[in-house]
Amino acid sequence: MQKLIFVSIWAVIVAQGCFSQTNHSNKTAMDSTDKNKHAAYSRTDTGKVVMNDDEWRKILPADVYHIAREKGTERPYSSKYEAFKEAGTYYCAACGNALFKSDTKFESGCGWPSFYEPVTKGSIIYAPDHSHGMDRTEVMCGRCKAHLGHVFNDGPPPTGLRYCINGVVLDFTRAQEAEKKYKDSL
């Protein structure tokens, strides 16, 4: 009988933990803010962020760390931003650097959020990637060097580029909220 009560209590605790995590992630799924972020996270500071992997591991959620620091890849069609159509700005989830505007996002059919142009030339840095027997160009955050994904030459005009980005390493702020924050800061 005690074992059954213990198992029942344990099931309730686990269910509440899962519910709580689900609610939290749904709350921040489409509008991420810099509240509760680490000290290096900033939507306004453009200075480079240099930390070792142990420091990043302590401050980033495990899924963000895996993609950003270990060059992982999320499953295709699993990103909350893959079919997302709100107007706003996409930021690096590791450091807060502005990466892409929503008006440069397009449906590529590749299974990951795709953009044809970064916010600025310095928002993104590039590196050759010959992993997995392929010749690709890796794209990283220009501020913290977080792995974001890859860029390909099969995108739409005007650039002809397709930035294929892991949604896990993106934060998003709707245009109206960003404008309000800007006006409030004046």
C-alpha positions as CSV (number, residue, x, y, z in Angstrom):
1,M,0.0,0.0,0.0
2,Q,2.8,2.4,0.9
3,K,4.5,1.6,-2.4
4,L,1.3,2.5,-4.3
5,I,1.0,5.8,-2.5
6,F,4.6,6.6,-3.1
7,V,4.2,5.8,-6.8
8,S,1.1,7.9,-7.0
9,I,2.7,10.9,-5.3
10,W,5.8,10.5,-7.6
11,A,3.5,10.5,-10.7
12,V,1.8,13.7,-9.5
13,I,5.2,15.4,-8.9
14,V,6.5,14.4,-12.3
15,A,3.3,15.4,-14.0
16,Q,3.4,18.8,-12.3
17,G,7.0,19.3,-13.3
18,C,6.2,18.5,-17.0
19,F,3.2,20.7,-16.9
20,S,5.2,23.5,-15.4
21,Q,8.0,23.2,-18.0
22,T,5.5,23.0,-20.8
23,N,3.7,26.1,-19.7
24,H,7.0,28.0,-19.3
25,S,8.2,27.1,-22.8
26,N,4.8,27.9,-24.3
27,K,4.8,31.3,-22.6
28,T,8.1,32.1,-24.2
29,A,7.8,30.2,-27.4
30,M,7.0,33.1,-29.6
31,D,8.0,36.2,-27.7
32,S,11.3,35.9,-25.9
33,T,12.5,38.8,-23.8
34,D,15.8,39.3,-22.1
35,K,14.3,38.9,-18.7
36,N,15.9,36.1,-16.7
37,K,18.8,35.9,-19.1
38,H,22.5,35.9,-18.1
39,A,24.7,39.0,-17.8
40,A,26.2,38.7,-21.3
41,Y,22.7,38.6,-23.0
42,S,21.9,42.0,-24.4
43,R,19.7,43.2,-27.3
44,T,21.7,46.5,-27.4
45,D,25.3,45.7,-26.7
46,T,27.2,44.9,-29.9
47,G,30.5,44.1,-28.1
48,K,31.9,40.6,-28.7
49,V,31.1,38.0,-26.1
50,V,34.0,35.6,-25.3
51,M,33.4,32.8,-22.9
52,N,34.7,29.2,-22.7
53,D,32.5,26.2,-23.1
54,D,32.2,25.6,-19.3
55,E,30.9,29.2,-18.8
56,W,28.4,28.8,-21.6
57,R,27.3,25.4,-20.2
58,K,26.4,27.0,-16.9
59,I,24.2,29.7,-18.4
60,L,22.5,28.2,-21.5
61,P,19.6,25.8,-21.5
62,A,20.9,22.3,-22.6
63,D,19.2,22.4,-26.0
64,V,20.6,25.9,-26.8
65,Y,24.0,24.8,-25.6
66,H,24.0,21.7,-27.8
67,I,23.2,23.7,-30.9
68,A,25.1,26.9,-30.2
69,R,28.3,25.5,-28.7
70,E,28.4,21.8,-29.9
71,K,27.2,22.6,-33.5
72,G,24.1,20.4,-33.1
73,T,21.1,20.4,-35.3
74,E,17.4,20.2,-34.3
75,R,15.1,17.8,-36.1
76,P,13.5,19.2,-39.2
77,Y,10.0,20.6,-38.8
78,S,10.4,20.7,-35.0
79,S,11.2,24.4,-34.6
80,K,8.5,26.7,-33.2
81,Y,9.6,29.3,-35.7
82,E,9.6,27.1,-38.9
83,A,6.1,28.1,-39.9
84,F,5.9,31.2,-37.7
85,K,4.7,34.4,-39.5
86,E,4.7,37.2,-36.9
87,A,6.4,40.5,-37.7
88,G,9.4,41.3,-35.6
89,T,13.1,40.5,-35.1
90,Y,14.9,37.2,-34.4
91,Y,17.8,37.4,-32.0
92,C,20.6,35.0,-30.9
93,A,19.3,33.0,-27.9
94,A,22.8,32.8,-26.5
95,C,23.7,36.5,-26.5
96,G,20.8,38.6,-27.7
97,N,22.4,39.8,-30.9
98,A,19.9,40.9,-33.6
99,L,20.1,38.3,-36.5
100,F,17.2,38.5,-38.9
101,K,14.0,40.6,-39.5
102,S,10.8,38.7,-40.1
103,D,10.3,40.3,-43.5
104,T,13.4,38.4,-44.7
105,K,11.9,35.0,-43.6
106,F,10.5,32.7,-46.3
107,E,9.1,29.2,-46.6
108,S,11.9,27.1,-48.1
109,G,10.4,23.7,-47.4
110,C,13.7,22.5,-45.8
111,G,12.2,22.0,-42.3
112,W,14.1,24.9,-40.6
113,P,13.4,28.6,-40.4
114,S,14.9,30.2,-43.5
115,F,15.9,33.8,-44.2
116,Y,17.5,35.4,-47.2
117,E,19.4,38.2,-45.4
118,P,20.8,39.0,-42.0
119,V,20.0,42.3,-40.1
120,T,23.5,43.6,-40.8
121,K,26.6,42.2,-42.4
122,G,28.2,41.9,-38.9
123,S,25.2,40.0,-37.4
124,I,26.5,36.8,-38.9
125,I,30.0,35.3,-39.4
126,Y,30.9,32.5,-41.8
127,A,33.1,29.4,-41.8
128,P,33.7,26.5,-44.1
129,D,32.1,23.3,-42.9
130,H,33.2,20.0,-44.3
131,S,31.5,17.8,-41.7
132,H,29.4,14.8,-42.6
133,G,31.0,14.5,-46.0
134,M,29.5,17.8,-47.3
135,D,30.9,21.1,-48.3
136,R,28.8,23.8,-46.7
137,T,29.1,27.3,-45.2
138,E,28.4,27.5,-41.5
139,V,26.8,30.6,-40.1
140,M,27.5,31.8,-36.6
141,C,26.4,34.7,-34.4
142,G,28.6,37.7,-35.1
143,R,28.7,38.6,-31.4
144,C,29.2,35.3,-29.6
145,K,30.1,32.8,-32.4
146,A,27.1,30.6,-31.5
147,H,26.4,28.0,-34.3
148,L,23.2,29.0,-36.0
149,G,23.0,26.8,-39.0
150,H,24.2,27.0,-42.7
151,V,23.8,29.3,-45.7
152,F,23.1,28.0,-49.2
153,N,23.0,29.6,-52.6
154,D,19.4,28.5,-53.4
155,G,17.3,31.3,-51.8
156,P,15.0,33.8,-53.3
157,P,15.8,37.3,-54.7
158,P,17.2,39.8,-53.9
159,T,20.1,37.9,-52.4
160,G,19.7,34.3,-53.7
161,L,20.7,33.1,-50.3
162,R,19.0,30.7,-47.9
163,Y,20.1,31.0,-44.3
164,C,18.9,27.7,-42.8
165,I,18.7,28.3,-39.1
166,N,18.1,26.1,-36.0
167,G,15.1,27.6,-34.3
168,V,16.4,26.6,-30.8
169,V,19.1,29.2,-31.1
170,L,16.6,32.0,-31.9
171,D,14.7,34.4,-29.7
172,F,11.9,36.5,-31.2
173,T,10.3,39.8,-30.3
174,R,7.2,41.1,-32.1
175,A,7.6,44.4,-33.8
176,Q,5.0,46.2,-31.7
177,E,6.7,45.2,-28.5
178,A,10.2,46.2,-29.7
179,E,8.8,49.6,-30.8
180,K,7.1,50.1,-27.3
181,K,10.4,49.2,-25.5
182,Y,12.3,51.7,-27.7
183,K,9.8,54.5,-27.0
184,D,9.8,53.7,-23.3
185,S,13.6,54.0,-23.2
186,L,13.6,57.6,-24.6
